[in-house]
Amino acid sequence: MNWKSKLQYDDGNILIMSIVITALLFATAFGYMKWASDERWDTAYEQATVQAYFLAQTGLIERGYLYLRTRKPSELPTATVYLPAGNVEDIGSHYNNKVVIVHTMGDQNVFQRTDTYDLYSTGRAQFVNHQLGNRNYGEPVRIERTAKMRAKLRSFSNYMYLTQFEETRFNETIWFWGRDTLYGRTHSNDWIGIKGRPVFYGPVSTSKNDFIRGENYNPYFEFPPKFKVPEVQFPKQAETLRSNSTIWIDDNGGERMTRVWLQGERGIYIYQYILGSIEPELYNPVEGIIFEQHESVQPWGAIFVDGQCEIYGDHAGRLTIGSSGDMWLVDNIRYVGANEENGYVGDNSPQAQLSFPHMLGLVSESNIIIKDNFVNGRANSVEGSDIIINAGLVALGESFTFEHQNDSWELYQGPAPDERGDIHLIGAVTQVRRGYVHRSNHNGTGYNKDYHYDFRFDVTPPPYYLEALDEEGHGLFDVVSWGELGQGD
């Protein structure tokens, strides 16, 4: 991939900006020749100032941003990097090009990579002093301006909704339709199918050149959708999470199911039982326990289960749980202090979320599946209904979906209808293949969606969450701010 391709990103096109900057440089240079010949000091000074500014912008793009975009996350700098100077013929130069890591301590561990960088460049232009009576008449006057860009490595948590494939393995399109409302960034590498009037309050993009426009197509977009956006790559394994897990649980060659019971401020209770045996009660695990472990909450911790696992309970602290096998959601997964009915944080506004202390990531290298049990609405919500999920979800192997969809080939068949309530998700969903959470089988099977983006994820992901990469494994970056460096910066 050449340098121009590296300068493309979802929220705009740095390449276009680079071309515009170059055009402006040449335009101002052309104008300068005329104005300088008229011996207009003020105009020449202003002209050189503009040139210096755009030269600094050129340095940001062609040195700093390109440097970041040609590195894998593991290769990103941990200290200041100084980059070569550059020239734009007949116009000027840029120098003092550097990339500086931003250290945000806050409640993060010192070993947690921040993934945010400040880029600096100083542009230098000059003009000949033709001011009559000036003792430096006929000598060059040098003008310098310094520009700054802040760029942040994008992670899967920056998307409320992210997929590789929108079709099922049976070539069925799963549609966005009138019951769907999404609040954060939505992207698919595939064709997005839209029926009726779903509402997208966040940016929407696809790597294809259009949407599949279904019946009564009339979506609402808060921002114009973007097409032909570079694909986001999906790794097979969560390497960063695996290598940084402080607790590693083995399933003994597929013999055991691991349960992770989140117990709020009391910590985390982990235990196992033999797969195929009678399952212990969720909140009274006595019979069949093989392994148990108590752990205190770690501010920036990670747990990895080599095998299948079940997750449930109330969470305090900041944690990411990963598994190599299917991850089963067997009851509510709720932040301590969140609403007990729907998992909302205060009024669920970005302002209320940003001050909230707890955060959770759930990453499976296979599927994330809502268990069909009575607390989750089994048998048409005969004993309970709904499920709260306060977490960012990543399914690298397949999908986020639900158990027992009443397909004709399934041994277990629920009642008709088999409606199980609502999924109250406050977080984000990344999945290789979009999974069903509701079907038309049995006159209605599954869950309605009540999905809300956790806006904290756009600032800080859960610990050791997955980075968004291009096809060469290089990081994708979002430009947080960009402009001239003023006094006091």
DRENTI-561121 format. One line per 4 residues: number of its first residue (from 0); their letters; for each residue x, y, z of C-alpha. Coordinates in steps of 0.001 Angstrom, whole numbers, padded with zeros to 6 digits. Example, Ala and Ser with C-alpha at 12.3 -4.5 7.8 and 13.67 -1.06 7.14 Angstrom:
// residues 2
0	AS	012300 -004500 007800 ~ 013670 -001060 007140
***
This chain:
// residues 489
0	MNWK	000000 000000 000000 ~ 001433 003428 -000940 ~ 001556 006476 001312 ~ -001564 008023 -000210
4	SKLQ	-003692 005036 000790 ~ -002311 005263 004323 ~ -003648 008772 004624 ~ -007277 007740 004239
8	YDDG	-009543 007288 007221 ~ -013283 006926 007896 ~ -014210 010435 009071 ~ -012692 012182 006071
12	NILI	-009844 011904 003664 ~ -006418 013126 004715 ~ -005233 012645 001144 ~ -007726 015226 -000087
16	MSIV	-006551 017614 002620 ~ -002941 017049 001551 ~ -003803 017894 -002070 ~ -005687 021013 -000957
20	ITAL	-002749 022147 001170 ~ -000327 021669 -001726 ~ -002628 023611 -004068 ~ -002897 026444 -001559
24	LFAT	000865 026574 -001185 ~ 001370 027009 -004908 ~ -001490 029504 -005132 ~ -000034 031629 -002361
28	AFGY	003434 031371 -003913 ~ 002076 032646 -007232 ~ 000283 035481 -005522 ~ 003376 036342 -003519
32	MKWA	005424 036997 -006637 ~ 002914 039627 -007734 ~ 002471 041218 -004326 ~ 006187 041259 -003575
36	SDER	006870 043044 -006833 ~ 004440 045741 -005646 ~ 006624 046113 -002534 ~ 003722 045681 -000160
40	WDTA	005251 044711 003182 ~ 001988 043907 004969 ~ 000652 041770 002155 ~ 003947 039926 001724
44	YEQA	004129 039281 005470 ~ 000595 037900 005528 ~ 001296 035807 002462 ~ 004403 034230 004009
48	TVQA	002466 033594 007215 ~ -000158 031631 005295 ~ 002566 029705 003475 ~ 004298 028832 006753
52	YFLA	001005 027639 008208 ~ 000273 025316 005294 ~ 003873 024075 005229 ~ 003395 023054 008867
56	QTGL	000196 021226 007897 ~ 002128 019415 005176 ~ 004685 018302 007755 ~ 001907 016968 010009
60	IERG	000479 014848 007207 ~ 003519 013683 005287 ~ 005698 013049 008326 ~ 003692 012578 011526
64	YLYL	000418 011053 010368 ~ 002091 008850 007775 ~ 004513 007605 010448 ~ 001601 006475 012649
68	RTRK	-000373 004922 009798 ~ 002528 002722 008707 ~ 002939 001022 012086 ~ 001310 -001911 013788
72	PSEL	-000030 -001219 017305 ~ 002897 -003139 018831 ~ 005292 -000834 016945 ~ 003801 002453 018133
76	PTAT	006234 004648 020053 ~ 006412 004829 023829 ~ 008513 008011 023764 ~ 008922 011060 021533
80	VYLP	009972 010316 017937 ~ 011707 012998 015843 ~ 011086 012835 012088 ~ 012989 014279 009087
84	AGNV	012433 017794 007815 ~ 011005 018394 004334 ~ 010931 020975 001566 ~ 008312 022220 -000870
88	EDIG	010229 023555 -003834 ~ 010136 027361 -004359 ~ 007849 027770 -001316 ~ 009530 026769 001944
92	SHYN	010187 023943 004338 ~ 008892 022181 007413 ~ 011013 020931 010303 ~ 010832 020027 014010
96	NKVV	008513 017212 012962 ~ 007797 014943 015913 ~ 005321 012482 017396 ~ 004751 012756 021155
100	IVHT	002832 010174 023157 ~ 000061 011607 025365 ~ 000226 010236 028890 ~ -003195 010232 030518
104	MGDQ	-002782 008782 033953 ~ -006215 009251 035528 ~ -007392 005869 036761 ~ -005401 003969 034146
108	NVFQ	-002490 001751 035004 ~ 000907 003153 034056 ~ 001453 000079 031904 ~ -001754 000651 029920
112	RTDT	-000927 002093 026498 ~ -002782 005364 025914 ~ -002740 005151 022091 ~ -003073 008937 021764
116	YDLY	-000366 011019 020113 ~ 000360 014693 019522 ~ 002006 015483 016176 ~ 003999 018693 015704
120	STGR	005492 020443 012692 ~ 006923 023898 012106 ~ 006562 025505 008680 ~ 009085 028070 007476
124	AQFV	008568 030578 004640 ~ 010278 033846 003770 ~ 009999 036949 001645 ~ 012340 039742 000634
128	NHQL	012122 042936 002662 ~ 011105 045713 000241 ~ 009937 048132 002906 ~ 011451 051512 002053
132	GNRN	013501 053015 004844 ~ 013919 049703 006665 ~ 017558 049070 007596 ~ 017143 045425 006512
136	YGEP	015866 046418 003091 ~ 016599 043731 000471 ~ 017226 040990 003021 ~ 015060 037874 003482
140	VRIE	012483 037876 006295 ~ 011771 034452 007789 ~ 008291 033538 009034 ~ 007547 030380 011053
144	RTAK	004313 028776 012218 ~ 003859 025575 014229 ~ 000888 023242 013805 ~ -000362 020428 016014
148	MRAK	-002537 017393 015387 ~ -003842 014971 018013 ~ -004500 011455 016694 ~ -005884 008454 018565
152	LRSF	-005548 004802 017626 ~ -009015 003506 016825 ~ -010228 000394 018638 ~ -013304 -001748 018184
156	SNYM	-014813 000179 021092 ~ -015012 003288 018880 ~ -017818 001565 016977 ~ -021214 000961 018491
160	YLTQ	-021811 -001591 015751 ~ -019135 -003255 013589 ~ -019310 -006314 011314 ~ -017351 -008137 008647
164	FEET	-020413 -009853 007124 ~ -024052 -008767 007226 ~ -025381 -012040 005768 ~ -025855 -015267 007688
168	RFNE	-024144 -018479 006586 ~ -027420 -019268 004797 ~ -027077 -016093 002664 ~ -029883 -014353 004527
172	TIWF	-029681 -010588 004927 ~ -030350 -009357 008460 ~ -032007 -005994 008022 ~ -031924 -002754 009905
176	WGRD	-035562 -001732 010040 ~ -038066 000591 011687 ~ -037617 -000814 015201 ~ -033870 -000085 015211
180	TLYG	-032239 003023 016665 ~ -028436 003290 016859 ~ -026602 006051 018703 ~ -022900 005439 017990
184	RTHS	-020669 004823 014956 ~ -021903 002021 012686 ~ -019680 000304 010105 ~ -019735 -002885 008054
188	NDWI	-017260 -004201 005522 ~ -020309 -005741 003824 ~ -023570 -004605 002215 ~ -025862 -003090 004853
192	GIKG	-029534 -003932 004341 ~ -032096 -001283 005324 ~ -035894 -001470 005369 ~ -038389 001128 006495
196	RPVF	-037107 003894 008759 ~ -034347 002857 011159 ~ -032695 005793 012907 ~ -028911 006304 012941
200	YGPV	-027788 009096 015261 ~ -024097 008237 014786 ~ -021933 008092 011630 ~ -022709 005181 009262
204	STSK	-020231 003713 006792 ~ -019738 000654 004606 ~ -016929 -000648 002444 ~ -019457 -001202 -000363
208	NDFI	-020709 001479 -002733 ~ -024310 001573 -001494 ~ -026850 -000012 000853 ~ -029236 -002833 000054
212	RGEN	-032428 -000804 -000152 ~ -035312 -002930 001016 ~ -039044 -002408 001294 ~ -040140 001142 002237
216	YNPY	-036517 002287 002426 ~ -036534 005592 004313 ~ -033782 005688 006969 ~ -032902 008706 009075
220	FEFP	-029213 009640 009135 ~ -027922 012299 011531 ~ -024737 012380 009395 ~ -024413 011638 005675
224	PKFK	-023442 007956 005233 ~ -020019 007122 003792 ~ -019379 004462 001144 ~ -016253 002667 -000117
228	VPEV	-014593 003147 003274 ~ -011482 000965 003840 ~ -012256 -002331 005533 ~ -011614 -002901 009224
232	QFPK	-009730 -006161 009682 ~ -010855 -008856 012124 ~ -008116 -010949 013757 ~ -008662 -014620 014582
236	QAET	-007388 -014231 018129 ~ -007375 -011510 020757 ~ -003601 -011458 021092 ~ -003330 -008309 023213
240	LRSN	-005903 -009651 025664 ~ -004294 -013098 025798 ~ -000828 -011731 026497 ~ -001970 -009303 029213
244	STIW	-004416 -011487 031161 ~ -003620 -011596 034848 ~ -005827 -014672 035326 ~ -005713 -017590 032875
248	IDDN	-008259 -020406 033195 ~ -007939 -023741 031366 ~ -010918 -025982 030558 ~ -008901 -029199 030880
252	GGER	-009136 -030171 027220 ~ -012795 -029224 026777 ~ -013980 -031123 029850 ~ -015104 -028165 031942
256	MTRV	-017362 -025144 031698 ~ -016002 -022061 033443 ~ -018304 -019604 035186 ~ -017270 -016054 035996
260	WLQG	-019586 -014631 038638 ~ -019136 -010882 039007 ~ -019881 -009959 042613 ~ -019504 -006210 042578
264	ERGI	-017244 -004751 045245 ~ -016732 -008231 046759 ~ -014682 -009280 043742 ~ -014954 -012048 041163
268	YIYQ	-015853 -015663 041856 ~ -014644 -018166 039236 ~ -015645 -021824 039280 ~ -015990 -024775 036912
272	YILG	-018269 -027768 036437 ~ -018147 -030803 034177 ~ -019718 -030145 030770 ~ -022771 -032350 030342
276	SIEP	-023389 -032681 034079 ~ -026223 -031027 035985 ~ -025507 -027323 036003 ~ -025025 -025771 039463
280	ELYN	-027441 -023023 040456 ~ -026180 -019637 039337 ~ -026192 -018014 042751 ~ -025617 -021111 044909
284	PVEG	-022778 -023012 043233 ~ -022226 -026095 045359 ~ -022637 -029343 043464 ~ -020129 -030234 040749
288	IIFE	-017577 -027532 041479 ~ -014036 -028512 040509 ~ -012171 -025241 040627 ~ -012809 -022005 042445
292	QHES	-010919 -018780 042820 ~ -011587 -015446 044464 ~ -009985 -012355 043005 ~ -010194 -008754 044063
296	VQPW	-011265 -006238 041451 ~ -008345 -004850 039454 ~ -008674 -001300 038052 ~ -007228 -002403 034709
300	GAIF	-007408 -006190 034717 ~ -007978 -008985 032234 ~ -009154 -012593 032527 ~ -008836 -015171 029756
304	VDGQ	-010599 -018534 029639 ~ -009107 -021135 027307 ~ -012427 -022780 026460 ~ -016102 -021943 026942
308	CEIY	-017314 -019707 029732 ~ -020473 -018321 031296 ~ -020680 -014729 032551 ~ -023142 -013084 034928
312	GDHA	-023486 -010752 037886 ~ -022802 -007170 038957 ~ -019535 -005613 037899 ~ -017312 -003067 039630
316	GRLT	-013936 -001889 038373 ~ -012479 -001964 034859 ~ -012002 -005383 033336 ~ -012021 -007337 030093
320	IGSS	-012912 -011052 030011 ~ -011922 -013159 027014 ~ -012517 -016738 025915 ~ -011286 -018990 023126
324	GDMW	-014647 -020801 022992 ~ -018274 -019681 023093 ~ -019137 -017114 025747 ~ -022586 -017590 027305
328	LVDN	-024491 -014757 028962 ~ -026532 -016593 031588 ~ -028082 -013646 033441 ~ -027821 -009877 033707
332	IRYV	-024349 -008352 033470 ~ -024841 -004998 035133 ~ -022570 -002272 036429 ~ -022878 -001588 040136
336	GANE	-024900 001610 040401 ~ -026655 001207 037036 ~ -030443 001061 036796 ~ -031660 -002366 037907
340	ENGY	-034457 -002437 035316 ~ -032579 -001508 032155 ~ -028897 -000993 032990 ~ -028969 002715 032195
344	VGDN	-026396 004987 033803 ~ -028344 007973 035133 ~ -030312 009364 032208 ~ -027964 007423 029893
348	SPQA	-026664 010626 028359 ~ -022984 010927 027387 ~ -022541 013368 030282 ~ -023879 010845 032806
352	QLSF	-021810 008006 031330 ~ -018493 009880 031245 ~ -018391 010260 035025 ~ -019231 006594 035692
356	PHML	-016346 004511 037133 ~ -017034 000933 035995 ~ -016266 -000578 032581 ~ -016360 -004103 031105
360	GLVS	-015280 -005746 027864 ~ -016386 -009254 026796 ~ -014335 -010775 023969 ~ -014908 -014242 022513
364	ESNI	-012796 -015816 019796 ~ -015966 -017758 018931 ~ -019586 -016646 019628 ~ -021290 -014610 022351
368	IIKD	-024647 -016263 023048 ~ -027555 -015317 025298 ~ -028452 -018493 027190 ~ -032042 -019724 026865
372	NFVN	-032900 -020053 030539 ~ -035771 -018804 032663 ~ -034082 -015659 033984 ~ -033410 -014676 030353
376	GRAN	-037035 -015167 029223 ~ -037209 -018874 028321 ~ -040551 -020252 027059 ~ -042134 -016926 026136
380	SVEG	-041018 -015228 029361 ~ -042951 -017644 031549 ~ -040845 -016895 034652 ~ -038667 -013926 033730
384	SDII	-037692 -011789 030773 ~ -035118 -009355 029414 ~ -031363 -009274 029862 ~ -029150 -006339 030826
388	INAG	-025695 -006187 029237 ~ -023394 -003399 030417 ~ -020339 -004191 028304 ~ -018535 -003891 025020
392	LVAL	-018984 -007173 023110 ~ -016604 -008671 020528 ~ -017309 -012012 018764 ~ -014251 -012784 016614
396	GESF	-015326 -016259 015516 ~ -018898 -015639 014461 ~ -021768 -013737 016097 ~ -023547 -012154 019030
400	TFEH	-026817 -014084 019062 ~ -029192 -016170 021217 ~ -029743 -019860 021956 ~ -032742 -021878 020659
404	QNDS	-034130 -019871 017752 ~ -036832 -022456 016994 ~ -035422 -023383 013609 ~ -037049 -026520 012226
408	WELY	-033857 -028557 012585 ~ -033423 -027841 016317 ~ -034311 -030635 018763 ~ -035666 -028205 021330
412	QGPA	-038761 -026273 020247 ~ -040203 -023528 022423 ~ -043810 -022323 022560 ~ -045437 -020119 019951
416	PDER	-044754 -017283 020359 ~ -041436 -017468 022168 ~ -040796 -013801 022918 ~ -038172 -013356 025642
420	GDIH	-038258 -009621 026298 ~ -035667 -006933 025575 ~ -031902 -006839 025320 ~ -030876 -003732 027260
424	LIGA	-027359 -003241 025899 ~ -025320 -000252 027017 ~ -021957 -000660 025352 ~ -020992 -001752 021833
428	VTQV	-021175 -004808 019549 ~ -018476 -006100 017203 ~ -019085 -009404 015400 ~ -017572 -011083 012377
432	RRGY	-020979 -012144 011115 ~ -024121 -010353 012167 ~ -026221 -012638 014314 ~ -029953 -012853 014876
436	VHRS	-031435 -011628 018135 ~ -035013 -012010 016893 ~ -036670 -014411 014443 ~ -040126 -014822 012915
440	NHNG	-040138 -018515 013869 ~ -043078 -019611 016086 ~ -044804 -016288 015390 ~ -041931 -014462 017046
444	TGYN	-038823 -015770 018793 ~ -036171 -013865 020700 ~ -035590 -010311 021838 ~ -036348 -006721 021009
448	KDYH	-033304 -004433 020934 ~ -032727 -001572 023343 ~ -029152 -000703 022348 ~ -027270 002364 023564
452	YDFR	-023648 003250 022928 ~ -021407 003733 025934 ~ -019832 007038 024901 ~ -016909 006508 027278
456	FDVT	-015686 003853 024830 ~ -014999 006571 022275 ~ -012497 008098 024703 ~ -011138 005054 026573
460	PPPY	-011731 001396 025641 ~ -011972 -001427 028180 ~ -008539 -002825 029120 ~ -006659 -004587 026309
464	YLEA	-009571 -004226 023889 ~ -008908 -004946 020203 ~ -007417 -002331 017905 ~ -008942 -001473 014517
468	LDEE	-006421 -002401 011799 ~ -006068 -002160 008032 ~ -005297 -005098 005741 ~ -001582 -004895 006533
472	GHGL	-002094 -004903 010287 ~ -001366 -001183 010649 ~ -003435 000865 013054 ~ -006311 003093 011980
476	FDVV	-006370 006521 013608 ~ -008980 009163 014341 ~ -007940 012817 014235 ~ -009113 014326 017521
480	SWGE	-007962 017910 016894 ~ -005958 019766 014277 ~ -004805 023354 014013 ~ -002146 025981 014597
484	LGQG	-000232 025969 017854 ~ -000991 029199 019663 ~ 000399 030913 022718 ~ 000318 028707 025810
488	D	-000124 025460 023857
***
